[in-house]
Amino acid sequence: MIDPYALPEDLRDAWIVRTRELLDCFRRATGGELLARSGNPADEAERLFAAPFVVVAHGPEADPILNYANRAGLELWEMSATDFIRTPSRLTAEPALREAREKLLAETTRKGFVSGYEGIRIGSTGRRFLIQDVTIWNVADAAGDGAGQAASFAKWRFLDPEMN
């Protein structure tokens, strides 16, 4: 059986580069580490992809497009990596919650990172879930240019479909 959440071979090199950006920028922003660094970018990319917590990121576009998710993130949003990286990140929140999400991202842009966030998100199938104790940080590429934002969290729970 084909694993729908496996990383396609054609994305591996981009995921290695993005992983280094995510890990380096998380360290700079928070002073901590998402995972123990090995110095081997391919190893770090594999370990972050397999981590038991969620890591997702979007680019710097005016309407940011998702450009990274580890396996836990792909499973939570119920998307393949190929579909995930084509998705505007605003679609991870329901329309009524997008304004609050935008304010959070603007606050992150100003401060460099925000931690302790809690909010409701929606998967590709419409399944809603509460994410808790989220850290969001700004991401830059190797040249120091803004490359979007990322988020990580280990706590989430699915919500009753009837819950408002």
PADOLUM-367875 format. One record per residue (C-alpha): residue in one letter; z, y, x; residue number from 1. Coordinates in steps of 0.5 Angstrom, whole numbers, always signed. Each point is the difference from the previous one (the first is absolute). Example, Ala and Ser with C-alpha at 12.3 -4.5 7.8 and 13.67 -1.06 7.14 Angstrom:
2
[node A,[+16,-9,+25],1],
[node S,[-2,+7,+2],2],
! end
This chain:
164
[node M,[+0,+0,+0],1],
[node I,[-2,+7,+2],2],
[node D,[+6,+5,+1],3],
[node P,[-1,+6,-3],4],
[node Y,[+5,+4,+4],5],
[node A,[-3,-2,+7],6],
[node L,[-3,+5,+4],7],
[node P,[-7,+0,+1],8],
[node E,[-3,-1,+7],9],
[node D,[-4,+6,-1],10],
[node L,[+6,+4,-1],11],
[node R,[+5,-3,+6],12],
[node D,[-2,+6,+5],13],
[node A,[+1,+5,-5],14],
[node W,[+7,-3,-2],15],
[node I,[+2,+0,+7],16],
[node V,[-2,+7,+2],17],
[node R,[+3,+2,-7],18],
[node T,[+7,-4,+2],19],
[node R,[+1,+4,+6],20],
[node E,[-1,+6,-3],21],
[node L,[+5,-2,-6],22],
[node L,[+5,-2,+5],23],
[node D,[-1,+6,+5],24],
[node C,[+1,+5,-5],25],
[node F,[+6,-4,-4],26],
[node R,[+4,+0,+7],27],
[node R,[-2,+8,+1],28],
[node A,[+2,+2,-7],29],
[node T,[+6,-4,-1],30],
[node G,[+2,-2,+7],31],
[node G,[+1,-7,-2],32],
[node E,[-5,-6,+0],33],
[node L,[-4,-4,-6],34],
[node L,[+1,-6,+4],35],
[node A,[+1,-2,+8],36],
[node R,[-6,+2,+4],37],
[node S,[-3,-5,+5],38],
[node G,[-5,+4,+3],39],
[node N,[-5,-4,-2],40],
[node P,[-4,+4,-6],41],
[node A,[-3,-7,-3],42],
[node D,[+7,-3,+0],43],
[node E,[+3,+6,-3],44],
[node A,[-6,+0,-5],45],
[node E,[+1,-7,-2],46],
[node R,[+8,+1,-1],47],
[node L,[-1,+6,-4],48],
[node F,[-5,-3,-4],49],
[node A,[+5,-6,-1],50],
[node A,[+6,+4,-1],51],
[node P,[+5,-2,-6],52],
[node F,[+0,+8,-2],53],
[node V,[-6,+4,-3],54],
[node V,[-4,+5,+4],55],
[node V,[-6,+4,-3],56],
[node A,[-3,+6,+3],57],
[node H,[-6,+5,-2],58],
[node G,[-4,+5,+3],59],
[node P,[-1,+7,+1],60],
[node E,[-5,+1,-5],61],
[node A,[+1,+6,-6],62],
[node D,[+0,-6,-5],63],
[node P,[+3,-5,+5],64],
[node I,[-3,-7,+1],65],
[node L,[+5,-6,+1],66],
[node N,[-2,-3,+7],67],
[node Y,[+6,-5,+2],68],
[node A,[+4,-5,-4],69],
[node N,[+4,-6,+3],70],
[node R,[+0,-6,-3],71],
[node A,[+6,+1,-4],72],
[node G,[-3,+7,-3],73],
[node L,[-6,-4,-1],74],
[node E,[+4,-5,-4],75],
[node L,[+4,+5,-4],76],
[node W,[-6,+4,-2],77],
[node E,[-4,-6,-1],78],
[node M,[-6,+2,+4],79],
[node S,[-5,-3,+5],80],
[node A,[+0,+4,+7],81],
[node T,[-7,+2,-2],82],
[node D,[+2,+3,-7],83],
[node F,[+6,+3,+3],84],
[node I,[-4,+5,+5],85],
[node R,[-5,+2,-6],86],
[node T,[+6,+3,-4],87],
[node P,[+2,+7,-1],88],
[node S,[+8,+0,+2],89],
[node R,[+1,+4,-7],90],
[node L,[-2,-6,-4],91],
[node T,[+7,-4,+3],92],
[node A,[+4,+5,-5],93],
[node E,[-1,+0,-7],94],
[node P,[-4,+7,-3],95],
[node A,[+7,+3,-3],96],
[node L,[+3,-1,+7],97],
[node R,[-5,+2,+5],98],
[node E,[+2,+7,+0],99],
[node A,[+7,-2,+3],100],
[node R,[-3,-4,+5],101],
[node E,[-4,+6,+2],102],
[node K,[+6,+4,+1],103],
[node L,[+3,-6,+4],104],
[node L,[-6,+0,+5],105],
[node A,[+0,+7,+1],106],
[node E,[+7,+0,+1],107],
[node T,[-1,-6,+6],108],
[node T,[-6,+5,+2],109],
[node R,[+5,+6,+1],110],
[node K,[+6,-5,+3],111],
[node G,[-4,-5,+4],112],
[node F,[+4,-6,-4],113],
[node V,[+4,-1,-6],114],
[node S,[+5,-6,-1],115],
[node G,[+4,-2,-6],116],
[node Y,[-6,+1,-5],117],
[node E,[+0,-4,-7],118],
[node G,[-6,+0,-5],119],
[node I,[-4,-4,-4],120],
[node R,[-7,-3,+2],121],
[node I,[-5,-4,-3],122],
[node G,[-4,-6,+2],123],
[node S,[-8,-1,-1],124],
[node T,[+1,-5,-6],125],
[node G,[+5,+6,-3],126],
[node R,[+6,-4,+2],127],
[node R,[+6,+6,+1],128],
[node F,[+5,-1,+5],129],
[node L,[+6,+5,+3],130],
[node I,[+0,+1,+7],131],
[node Q,[+6,+2,+4],132],
[node D,[+3,+2,+6],133],
[node V,[-7,+2,+2],134],
[node T,[-2,+4,+7],135],
[node I,[-6,+4,+0],136],
[node W,[-3,+3,+7],137],
[node N,[-5,+4,+2],138],
[node V,[-6,-4,+4],139],
[node A,[-4,+3,+6],140],
[node D,[-5,-3,+4],141],
[node A,[+0,-1,+8],142],
[node A,[-3,+7,+0],143],
[node G,[+6,+3,-4],144],
[node D,[-5,+2,-6],145],
[node G,[+3,-1,-7],146],
[node A,[-2,-7,-2],147],
[node G,[+4,-1,-7],148],
[node Q,[+7,-2,-2],149],
[node A,[+3,-7,+0],150],
[node A,[+6,-3,-4],151],
[node S,[+5,-6,+1],152],
[node F,[+5,-4,-4],153],
[node A,[+3,-6,-1],154],
[node K,[+3,+1,-7],155],
[node W,[-4,-1,-6],156],
[node R,[+1,-3,-7],157],
[node F,[-5,-1,-6],158],
[node L,[+1,+4,-6],159],
[node D,[+0,-3,-7],160],
[node P,[-7,+2,-3],161],
[node E,[+3,+3,-6],162],
[node M,[+4,+5,+4],163],
[node N,[-2,+7,+0],164],
! end
